Amino acid sequence: MTINLDYLDNLNPKRLEILKEQIKNSHDIETLRNIPENYRSIYYCAQKRLFELENIAFKETEFVAIGNSKNKLIKIIVFKAKNPNNHYTKKIKELLKFDFDAIFNDENFDGDSYNLAMYVAAYALMHNKNIKENYCFSGIIDESLKIKTPGLQEKQKYANSKNKILIGENLNLHEILNQVFMPDRKLILARNEQLSVPGFKVLNVGNLPKIDWTSTIKQAAKFIEPFDEVAFNCPASFAFGIGAYLGSIYPYKVLHFQSGQYLQALDTDRELKTIDYNFSELVINTLESAPKELNILLHFASHEPTAPTNKPTIKIEAKVKGNIPIENYKETTRQINNAINYLKRQYQFKKVNLVLSMPVAMAFALGCAIGKFLNASVYHYFFDSGSYFKVFNLSDLS
C-alpha cells in the first residue's frame, strides 16, 4: 500500500488514522524510513512496520499516563540495541543487565511511571516471552525492585474504561511476570526418535550415555525460560539435574503425562523450600553411626533402587505404596527436600550418593528445591547393563 506523505501537511484526526492504516499495510521500506521522528505517533507506526518487514525482534506494551486534563494509553516498543543514547532506558537496562532501546508513540508525559511497562517489555524481549493481550502497566521501579504507582485508582479507572487490565504496585515483580506472560510449553526428551508434540516446543537430547551428563543438563536447562510450563520424557535423574541447575529463582509449572494428556502437577515456587520436618508422607530408615559419606535412595516409583556404592545407606520412600496421586506431588516433594536437609543436619555427612526412583515431574521440582550446593553424586540405573553409573555431580552444575 502506498503511503501518502502529503497528509503530513494537514494532519487532522481523520487523515492521521488513514496514514496509520497505510503504514500498517505498507511494504515501501524506503518511504517508511523517511517518515520524520517529530511526527511521533506516525514515526512509531513506521518503525514498528519496519521491524516487521525486516524481521527485527521487538516487544510492545502500554502504560497509563494521567494529567494535563487528559488521560491516555502510551505505547512502547523495545528492541535490542547496543549502547543506545536514550535516557528513558537507562534504569531498566541497569536492572536487567540487558541492552535495548525504546520508542514511545507519545513523549508528552511526566514522571517515571513507564518503568514497569518498559521492564516487562524488555524482559519479554530478553526471554522471548509474549505478553498477554489487554494488559497495561504503570509503576516506578526502584533499585530494590519495589513498585510505586502514583494515582493508581485513577489509572485503574481509566484502564477499565478502555477494557484494559492495569498492573501496578499491588504485586511484586515476580508475581507480575508470572501473571502477564503467555506461558510457553516446553518438552524435554531423551530418546532416539524425533517427536513433534502439538502445543510444545521440543528439545530432544537423544539417549543418555553411561558417562557424565553435566554439559547435556546445562544445554537442556538453557532451553527452559522463566515461567515456562515444562514437561519431561527422560530419566528422573536427568530432570533432577535440570531442576538443580535452574534452582528456585524463578517458578515453573511442571506437567505430568497421565491418561493421554499433560496435566499440571506442581509449581516450583518457594513453598517447596518450607522447612517444618513433618514427614507424614514418608518412611525414613536411620543409621546408628554418622558416616562421612552415605547413599540416599529415593523410592517413589515402581523401580526399587539399590545402593550404588558400598557406603551406608538411607532409604526415603512413600508411606503409602503405589502411584502417588498427582495432587500429592508438591507436598511429597517438599517433604523429601525437608528429609534430606534433616539428614544432613542429623548426620553431618560430607558427601552423599543419590539415586532417584520417582515421577519425573517430582524429580525436576526436587532439583529446583535442592539446587547445586549439596555435595552429591547422582547415580542412574541403566537397565541394559543392570547396574548403576555415576552420571553427574551437583557441584559440577555451578
N, C-alpha and C positions, 0 to 999 in steps of 0.2 A: 504494500500500500504506500502511495506517495504521501510524504509529509509536506503540508502547506505552511511553510515558514512565514508567509505573508501575514498569517494570523497574529504573529508576534507584534505587529504594528498596532493592532487594535484588539487586545486580548480580553474580551468580555467573557463572562462565565460560560456562555454557550460555546463560543469558539475555543475556550480552554478545554472543555470536555471533548469537542471534536478532535482537537490536536492531540490530546492524550490517547484517544482511541486510535488515531492514525499511527502514533508512535508505538503503541502496544502491538500493532499488527504489521509493522514495517520490517522489511529486510534491507533497507537502504542504510548500510553501515556508515558510509561517508557522511550523509546528512545527520544521522544520529550523533556522530562525533562532533559536528559543528554547532549543535544546539548550545547556546551560551549558558554559563553557570549562573548568571544573575537571575535568570528565569527559573527560580529554584524548583518549583513543582514539575515543570516541564523537563528540566535537566535531570531530575531524579528519575522520571519515567524513561528518559532516553538512556541513562546509564544502566538501569535495570534491563532494558531491552538489549543493550549491547552485551551485558553479561550472559543473557540467554543465548544470543546468537553466537557468541564466541566461547561458549561452554566454560565460563568462569564461575567457580563455585561462590555462592553468596547465600546469606540468610536475611530474611526481612521480618520485622516486627513493628509494633506500635507502642507509643506511650501517650498518656493523657497529660495535656497542658491546660491549666486554668488561669483565668485572669484577663486583664485588658478588655473586660466586658465581653470576652468570647472564650468559650471552652472549645477544645479541639483535640483530635487524634493526630499525632505526627508520626509519620512512618520513618523507619531507619533501615538502611541496607548496610550490612557489614560484609567485608570481603578481605581475603588475605593480601597483605602489603608489607613490604619491608620499610621500617623507619618512616612512616607517614608523618608529615608535619601538620598534625591535626590535634589541637588542644583538647577536643572533646574526648578522644580515645585514650588519653594518657593514663588516667586512673585505672580503667578496666584492663588495659594492656598489662599494667604492673600487677594487678590482682591475678590475672590468668596466665601471665608469662607467655603471651601469645601476640604475635604481630598481626595487626589488622587495621584497616581503615574503615571509615563510615561516611555515609551520605544521608542527610536529612531532606525530606521533601518540603520542610519549612523550618527555617532557623530563627523564627520570630518567637522565642520563648526565653524565660528566665530560669535560673537555678539549675540544679543537677538531677532533677527527678527522672531524666532519661537514663540514668546509670543502670537501673535494673533491666530495662528493656535491652540496652546495649550489651550488658553482661550475658543475658540469656541468649541473644542472637549470636554473640561471639563464641559462647560456649557451644551452641548448636553447630556453628561452623567448625569449630575446633574438633568436635567429636562426631561430626556428620550425623547430627540429630535433626528431626523435623519437629517444629513447634506446632502444637495443636491449634486448629482454627478457632477464631473468636476470642483469643486471649489478648489482652493488652496489659501494660505494666506501668507502674510509677513507683519510684523509690530511689533514695540516695543511699549508696553503699559506702560504709566507712572501712577503714583498714582492717577492722576485726570482723568484717563481713556481716555486720548488723545493718538492718534496713530501716530507714525512716521515710515516711511518706507524708509530707505536708499537704493539708487539705484532702485527706483520704476520703472522708464522707462525701464531699462534693464531687470528687473524681469518680467514686463508685457510682454515684447517682448519674453522672454524665455517661459513664461507660454502659450502664444498664440501658440508658435511652438509645444507645447505638447497638444494642444487643451484643455487647461485649462482656467478657468476664475479666474484671480488673484484679491483678495480682499486685499486692503491696506488702506492707510491713507486718501483716498478721501471720506470715510464715517465715521460717528461716530459709536460707538459700538452698539447702539440700531438699527441703520439703517442696520448695518452688520448682526446682529442676525435676524432681520426681513427678510432680503434678502436670507440668506443662508440655513435656515431650511425648511425642508418639513413640512408644517403645518399639525397638527393633527386636525381632525374634531371631536368635542365633542358635544354631545346632552344631555341635562338635562331634564328629565321627572318628572312630579309629577302626576302619575296615578296609579291606582290599578293594571292594567295588565302589564306584561312584554312585551317589544317590542324590536325587533332587526332591526336596520335601516342600510342598506348597506352603507359602507363608513364612518360610525360614530362609535366612542367609546361612549357607552351609560351609563349614570348613572340615575337610577330611584329611587327617594326618596320616592315614594308612595304618596298617597293622604295626603295633608297637613291638620293638625288638627286646631281647633279653639283656639290654645294656642301658646306659644312662639316658633317662628321658628328659633331662633338665632343659635342653635347648628346645625340644618339642613342646614342653609345657609352656615355656615362655612365648613361643610362637602362637600357640592356641590362646593363651591369656590375652595377648595383644589384639586378637580378633574380637574380644568382648569389650564393649564400651559401657561406661556408667549407665545404670538404669535400664539395661537390656533385659529382656526375658530370655533365659538361657535353658537349653536342653542338651542332653548328652546321650550318645550311644557309644560308650567306651568303657574301659575298666574303671571301677570306683577309685582305685589308687591314682589314676591319671586325672580324673575330675577333682580329687582331693588336692593334687599338686597345683592345678589351675586356680582353685579357690585360695590356696595358701599364697600363691604368687600375687593374686589380686588383693587379698586382705579385706578389711572391713571399712575402708574409707567410703566406698560407695555401696548402696544397696542394689541387689539384683533380685529379680523374680525368677525362681528356679522352677522349671517344669518337669513333670514326670509322665512318662508314657504309660497309659493304662486304658484298657478297653478300647484300643484303636484310636486314641486321641491323646494330645498333650494337655495335661491338667496342671494348674498352678499348685505347687506342693508347699512352698515356703518362701519367705523373704529372708535375705541375708542381712538383716538390719542389726542394730545394736543389742536387741533382745537376746540374740544368740550368746552374747558375752556376759549376760547377767549371772552373777555368782550367788548361789544360795546353798549348794551342797545337798540338795534334795534329789535323791536318786530313786524316785518312785517307779520309774520305767526300766530300771537297770538291775542287773545282778553283777557284782564285782567280787572276784576272789582276792584274797590278800596273801601277803608273804610274811614270814616270821622275821626275816632279816631285811636290811635296807641295802640292796645291791647298787653298785655304781652304774651298772648297765642292765637293762631288762627288756624283755619283749612285752609289748602290749598288743593283744589281739582283740579286734572289734568284730563281734559276731552278731550281725543284724540282718543276714540274708541266708539263703539256703546252703551256700558253701561254708562248711565249718573250718575255720582257719586253724593251722597248727603252728608251732613255734618255728620261726625261720632260722634261729641260731640256738646254741646250747645255753644261753643265758636264762636266768629265772624268768618266769612267765606269769603275767596277769591277764586274765580274760575279762573283758567288759561285754556283756551280752544283754539282749532283751529279756525282760522278766516274763513276758508272755510270748511263747513261741509261735511261729507262723508269720505271715505277711504283716508288716506294720501298717496300720491304716494311714492313708495319706495325710489325714488331719492331725496325726500324731508326729509327723516328721519333724516339725520345728522343735517341739518340746523335747523329743528324744535326742535330737542333735544338740540342743542346749545342755542337756544333762550329760551327754558324752563329753562335751568340752569341759564341763564342770568336773567330771570324774578325772580327766587327765590332769587338770590343774590340782585337784585334791591329791592325786597320787604323787605328783611332783613335790608338793609341799610335805606329804607324809613320809616319803622315802628319800627325798633329796637326791634322786638319781641324776647322773651326769649325762647319760645317753639312753635313748630308747629306740628299739627296733619295732616299727609299726606295721601291722597287717590289717587291712580293711576288707570285711565282707559285709556289705551294706548297700542299700539303694544308692544309685549314682547321685541323685539329687541331694541326698543327705550328705554324701561324701564331699561334694563341692561346697555345700554350706559349712560343713565342719572345717574344711580347709580355710574358708574365709574367716571363721572364728579363731582358729589356732594361729594362722599367719605363718611367717617364715622363721620365727625366733625360738621354736622348740628344737633342741638338738636331737633330731630324729632322722633315722634312715627308714625309708619306706620300701617295703618288700611286696612283690606281686607274684601270685601263683600262676605259672604257665601250665595249662592242662596237657599240652603236647609233650612236655618233658616231665610232668609230675613233680615239679619242685619249685621252690621259691628263688627269685633273683632280686637283689637289691637294685631298684630302678632309679632312685634319686635320694639326695639328702635335702631336707628342708633348707638348711643353711646355704646350699648352692643356688637357691632361687633368689637370693638377695640381689 
